[in-house]
Every structure is written in structure tokens, then in C-alpha cells.
Amino acid sequence: MIAGPWFDQLLPKDEGLAYQKIAKAITAADLDSLTIADVKLVRTDDVVLAATRFVLKTRADGVVRAHFRDNTFNGIYVKEMLVLRAA
């Protein structure tokens, strides 16, 4: 899941443009293990994002990777979630 104020402005009308920007960023970062098929673009007010927001804290210059399976966050069941978070 990727979210941010910039993407909120594009959704849902210009969702294709938002995914193009993400695909370019993945390519520029040379992330061979991540494809656009692995990405779900959501608004910052998405219920799953809000429910899982407290799970990981990241320093301003930090990067976190975490894997969760069969968990419930604030009453929302999440089958599987891989979090790659950079502040």
C-alpha cells in the first residue's frame, strides 16, 4: 500500500498517472524484487492504512521492513502484509 497527500489529489480520477509515477520510481530505485503488481495505491484515509498505522514507527531517515501474517489490527483482519516503509 502506498499513500500520501500527493496521491490523494490523483485518486480516483488520475489513478493511472499515479501508478505510472510509482512504476518509474521502482525502476529508478532498481528494486528488482518489487513490481507494480505488488503495489496497491490507497488514499491516506484508507481504513486498513489507518488500522495499521501504529504498527511501525520510522525515524526521518529510517527504513523498515516487516512481515505480518494472519493478524487483526484494530478489528480489521489482515491475511498477509509485507511492510516496506521509508519516512
Secondary structure by P-SEA (a helix, b strand, c coil): ccccaaaaaacccaaaaaaaaaaaaaaaacccccccccbbbbccccaaaaaacccccccccbbbbbbbcccccccccccbbbbbccc
